[in-house]
Amino acid sequence: MFHIMKERIFLDNAAGRNNPNAIYHEGREARARLESARARIAKVLSVATDEIIFTPWGTEANILVTASLQSGLTAEKSHVITTQIEHKSMLDALKHFPKVTYLKPDHEGLISVKQVEQALRPETKLVSIMYANNEIGTIQPIKEIARMLRRKGTRSAEVLGKNPQTVSITSSHSPQPLFHSDCVQAPGLLPINMQSLGVDLASFSAAKFGGPDGIGFLFRRRGVELPGVRDAGAVDLVEQMAVSLEKASKLTGQQAKKLETLRDYFIAEVLKNTGALLNGSHEVRLANNANFVFPIDSELLVLELDRYGIAASAGAACSSGECDEGSHVILALGKSKKESNQSVRFSLGYDTKKSDLDYVVKILRKVINKHTNLWQKN
């Protein structure tokens, strides 16, 4: 007579213990954890659970959208509208599309609804405009753009309705384009209720709202088809991401206002004491973002700040060698290559104190005076 062992024997180590696709006990447990995390994320965004797709990074979420449009010969027949200041992952993914309109921002980095409307064509399949820029923090009128797209045609209205018709990003029959937004910088700083924003697709990255590296998600409104798109991501990371998103969403209101006050103070002090120029808008920007053109090279300044215990970013925190030509975002504002290579981004956190910012301004003055005096002597 055989007895069931009290301790389970696990012989699927090639797949791993947290494989949510396995049909045995451990797999079912992993699936339950995954779906629980999905439900928590969906609740924060005010969407249905089947509208959340897990991705390895926010970058992959952007790529999934363009990859779906590229399937078959659709890319050759499709027109895409985006901006000159999108994340590099989106701009790189669109390089092989023959029909792309790149909207130029104004000198503050802002795109208008009228620009998007005037760029629309009958064959436009996708509009992709980031919610807030990762370098200069400018916030785009996403809600107003979505409203305009719904007003212009029936496609978005159908997708947003109670009984949405299935719409494929590759379809040749949808009279209006799908609207995608890179929302990676938004959680904890801006509202991310997808019903209110009105977008069809949105990309997120856990690392940007206090979660772990290597995981993100794509919001895909019910009724929008992305051929071949499936969940990707470890269960543990998905669970950590859900917790971090919940925490970030609770901080959006009061804490973001506190950050905004600190940001405005910091911008005023830097402009007054260093001779720097502000990149982007004074008002329509993320509560934690300050980006300046300084009178010395940005990499030199970042290294000098590091010596004094201060971490900041030259441009968009590019990998070595990737930004030799200057930041495409700063250049799109009408700034010169020299100004682009003298731009530094500071992004405040919820633990940033006024005394921290005073110290940074003091060191900025010290470093800039040191190097500008050296140059003047030469």
N, C-alpha and C positions, 0 to 999 in steps of 0.2 A: 504494500500500500504506500502511495506517495503522499507526502505532505508539502503544502506550499511553504516555502521558506519565509521566515519572519523578515529577513533582510533581503532586499531586492538585489539581483545580479544585473549589473548594467553592462551590456555588451554592444553599445552603439557609440563608443567613444570617438569614432571617426566623425560622427555628426555633432557630438557634444551633448551635454545634459540639458541645455536650455534651448532645444530645437523645437520651436512652436509648431512645426509642420509634422512632427512625429505623432503617430496614433496611439502609442502606449502611454502609460501613466505619467511619466516625466514630461512627455511632450504635451499632454493635455494640461498639465499644471503650468507649463511655460506659456501655452496659448492663453490660458485664463489670465495670467499676469500681464501678458501683452495687451489683451483686450481691455483689461482694467485701466492700464495706463493710457490707452487710446481714448477711453471714455472720459478720463480726467482732462486730457488735452482738448478734446472736443467740447467739453463743458466750458472751458476758459474762452474758447473761440465762438461759443454759441452756435455750434454746427452739429451735424449728425456724425456718429462714430465712423460710418463708412466713407466719410469725406476726408479722413486723415490717412495719409500714406507715409510710412517711415522711410527715411533716406539716410545714407551714411553721413552726409554733411548738407548744409544749406546750398553749397555749390551744386551738388548732385540734384537737388530739387529744381534748380534753375535749368540744369542740363536736360532733365527729364521732359520739361515742357518743350524745349526746342527739338529734342530728339523725336518726340511724337509728331511734330510738324514736318520733320524731315523724312518720315517714312514714305517709301515709294517715291513717286515723282512729285509729291505734293509741294515740296520746297520750291520747285521750279515755277509752280503756278501760284504760289502764295506771296502775299505782301505782309510784311511785319513792320510795326511802328514801335520804336524804342527811343531812348535818349542817348546823348553822347556821354553821359555820366553814370551809366549803369555799372554794376559790378563787373570786373574783368571776366568772370565766368560766363556771364550772359553775352557780353560783347564778343568773346572768343567763339562761343557757340553759334553766333549769328554770322560769322565771317564767311561761311560757305553758302549763305542765302543770297540769291541774286537780286531780290527785291526787298530792301530794308531802308526805311526812312529813319534817320537818326536826328531827333529833334535837338536843337541847340538851346541850352538854357540861357536865361538872361545873366547879367553880370553877378547876380547873387546866387545863381545855381537853380533857379526856379523855372518850371515848365508850366505853361498855361493850358487850360481846357481848350481854348480856341486853337492853339497849335495842334493839339491832337485831332480836333474835329476837322481842321483844314487838311490834315495829312491822310484822312481816311479815303480808301478807294473801294470799289465794289469787290475787289479780290483780297482785301485785307482780312487775314485770318487770325492775327494775334496782335494785341497791344500789350507791351511789357514795360512798365514804369515803376521804379522802386518807390517804396513808401517814404523812406528817409535815406539820404546818402551816407555811406559809411565813412567818407573822408571829411566832408564839409558840413554834414548834419542837416542839410536843407530838407524840409518836409514838403512833399508834393501833394497836390489837391486830388488825392486818390478817389475820395468819395464823390467829388464833383465830376471827375472824368467818368466814373462808372455810371453816374446819373445821366450824363450826356449820351453815353453809348446805348443805354436802355431807351432813351428818348428817340435816338436816331433809327432804331430798328426793333424787330420783334424777337431776335435770337436771345438777347440777354434777359428780356422780360420772361420768355418761356423758361429759361434755366432757373430764374429766380422765383418762379411761381410755385404753387402748391403741388402741381403735377407736371414737373419739368419734362420736356421731351429730351431724349438722349441726343447730345450734340458732340460729335467728334471734332477734335482739333484739326483733323485732316479732312473734314467734310468739305465738299465743294458746294453744299447746299445752304450753309448758314449765312444769312444776309448780313450779319454783324459779327465782328471779331470777338474772340474770347479775350478777357482782360486778366493779365497776370501781373502780380506785384511782388517784388523782392521785399519781404517784410522782416528781413534778418535783424535789422537794428531796432525794430519797434517794441518788442516785449519789455515791459517795465517802464517804458517811456511814453508810449502812445497807445491809444485804444486799439485793440485787435479783435473787436467783434466783427466777424466776417459778414454778418447780415447787415450791419450798419455800413461797412465799407463798400459792399456791393461788388467785390472782385470775384472772378471765377476760379482763379488759381493764386496761391500765395506760398512763398518759400520762407522757411524758418531754420535757424541753426541753434542748437542747444547751448553751444559755447558762448554765444553772444548774450544770453540771459542767465548766466551763472551755472549752466548745466555742463555735462561732460563733453570732451572733444569726441568727434567721430560719430555724431548722431544729429539728425535734424528731421524735419518732416515737411511734406507738401500738403497744403489744403487744396482739395479738388472738389469744387461744388458738385453736388449730386446731379447727374444728368450729363456731366462733361466726361467724355471718354478720352483716356490716354492709352492708346494701344500698347500692350506689353508691360505696363507699369505695375510693379509688385512691391510689397514691403521689403525693406532691407535694413537690418540693424539688430544688434544684440539686445536681448530682453532686459538685461541689467541696465544698459545704457538708456533704453526707452523709459524704464521706470524712473531713473534719475532725472531724465529730461522732464517728465510729467511733474515731478515734485518741484523742480526749479521753475517751470513755467507758472505753476500755481503761486509760488512765492513772488515771482516777478509781477504777476498780474495784480497782486494785492498792494504792490508798492507804486503802481502807475500814477495814482492821483496825488496824494499829499507829498510823498517822497520826491516825485518828479518836480513838483513845485519848489521844493527845497533845493533840488539840484539846479533848477532854472535860476534861482536867486544867486547861488554860488557862481554859476556860469557867467551871469551878467556882471557880477563883481569882478571876476577874474579877467574877463574881456576888457573891461574898463581900465583895470590896473595895468594890464599888459600894454594896451594901446598908449596909455599915459606915460609909462616908464621905459619903454624899450624902442619906440619908433617903429613898431611892427604895424602891419596892415591886416585887417580881418578878411579871411576868405569866407564867402557865403553870406547869408542873410543875418542881420542883427537879431531879428525877431522870429522868423519862420525857420527854426532849426531845433534839433534835438536838445533836450534840457541838459545833456551832459557833454555837449560837443563845443570845442573851441579850436579853430584852425587859423594859423597866422602865417604871413610872409614876414620873415625876419631879415635883417641886413647881413646875415652870414649864412653859409651853406647849411642845409638842414641836417645832413649826416654828422657834420662836425658839431653842431649844436646838440643833437641827441646824445652823442658820445660824451660831450662835456657835462650835460645834465646827468647822465648816468654816473659820472664820477662823484657827483654830489647826492646820489641816492634818489634821483628822479627818473622815472620811466615815461617817455613820450614816444611819438611815432613820426618818422619822416615819411610823409605822404600816407599811403594806405598800408603800411607795414609790409611792403613788398619783399619778396625773397631777393637775395643778392643778385644784382645784375638785371632784375626785371624792370627797374624804373629808371634806367639810364637816360631815356628820352623825356623824363619828367612825368608827372602825374597827368593822366588823360583828363581827370576831373578838373584840376586847376587850370590846365590849358583851355578847357572848354569854356571857362569863365572869361576868356579873353586875356588871361595873364601870359607873360612870356615864359620861355623855358627856364630862364634864370630865376624868375619868381617861383616857378613850380619847384625848382630844386632848392629853394630857400623856405619852403613851407613845412610847418610842423603841426601835427594834430595832438591835442590834449583831450582825453575823454575822461570825465570825472566819474567817480563811483559813489555808491551810497555811503561809503565810509570816508569820503573826502571831507576834510574840515577847512574852514576859512584860514586857519593858521598854516595849513599845508600850502594853500595857494599863495599866501603872503611870502612864504619861504621860496616858492618857485619863482615868483616875480623878482625877489632879491637876487637869486642865482642867475636868472636871465639877464638882469642888468649887469652883473659882474662879468659873465661870460661874453656878452655882446660887446661891452666896453673894452675888454681885453683884446678881442680879435679885431674889432674895427680900428682900434688904436695901432695895432701891429700893422695892419694893411696901410693905414695912412702914413706910417713911418717909411714904409717901403715905396 
